[in-house]
Amino acid sequence: QVQLQESGPVLVNPSQTLSLTCTISGGSVTTGDNYWIRQSPGKALEWIGYITAGGTTSYSSSLKSRSSISRDMRKNQFTLQLNSVTPEDTGVYYCVKSLDYWGRGTQVTVSS
């Protein structure tokens, strides 16, 4: 059974970099596409970006300039870095595998 678990800080200061890690069990980071998706308060789910099985990345046009997704095949993890965060980046962040398997989500608040 494929399971995903997000980890990272709960609180981030404005202008800092948010770093989240997704650990995969029961599956491999080298198969399928691995996504980061978020939901801000009162808003719909928002796709941030993904990394393919081959390691190619793609990002939402609205977040492309601030986002970076990478992976560690040895640890079976993939990560999200979001730079220059603002309170608008507050929300629940999900890692998703092949759009079939979702982590439980991690709440991130951007505030000083």
N, C-alpha and C positions, 0 to 999 in steps of 0.2 A: 504494500500500500504506500503510495507516494504521500509524503507529508512535507510541508514547508513551515519554517519557523523564522519569523523576522526578529532581529535584535538591533538595538541601537539606543541612542539617548531619548529620554522622554521630553526633555526641555532643551531648547537651543536658543542661544542669543541671536537677535537680529544681526545681520551682516556676516554671520559665521557660516560654516559649512556643515550641512547635515550629512552624516554617513550612516547608512543602514546596511545590514548584512542579512541575506537569506540563506539558511542552511537547509539543504534538501536531504531527505532520507527516503529510502525505498525507490529512488530514481537517480538519474544522473544529470548534472548540469550541462553535459555535453550532448544531450538529446533534447529535441524540441526547442521551442522559443521560451525564454524566461523573462517575465515582465515585472515592471513596477507600476502599480496603479494606486491612486490615492483618492480619498474622499474628504473634502473640506466641509466644515459645518454648513448645512443648508444647501449643499451643492451636489451635483451628480458625480458619479465615478469619473475620474479623469486619468487617462492613460499617460504615463510619463515617458516610458520607453521600454525597449527590450533588447536582449542579446540572443542571437540565434545559436543553433547548435554548432555552427562553424565559427562563432565568435564575432560576427558582424553585429553592429549596434544600430539602432534607429530610435529617434526621439520625437516627441511631440514638438511641433514647431514653436509652441508658446514657451516651452521649457528647454529647448535645445541648447541655448547659449549658456545655461547654468547647470546642465545635467551631464553625468558621466556614469555609465554602467560598465562594470567589469566582472570577471569571474576568476575563481581560484579552483582549478580542476582537482587539485590535490585534496583540498578541503571540501570539495563538492558544494561550493558556495558561489553566490553572485552578490554584487554589492551595488548600491546607489550612492552617488555623491551629488548633492544639490548645493550649489554655491550661493553665497550672498542671499541667504534666506530672509524673508520678511514675515510678519504675522499672517500674511495671505497664504503662506505655505503650511500653516497649521492644519492638521487633519489626521486621519487614519491612513497609514501607508500599508499596502498589501504587496506581497510578492506572489506571483502567479506563474504556474508552469503550464505551458501549452493551452492556456485559457481553460484548463480543466481542473487544475488543482490549485487551491488558494490557501495561503497562510491565514492565520486568524486575524492578522492586522496588528499594527502597533501604533498607538497614539503618539503623535509628535506635536508639541506646542512650541511655537516660536514667540518668545517674549523675553523682555529684560527684567 
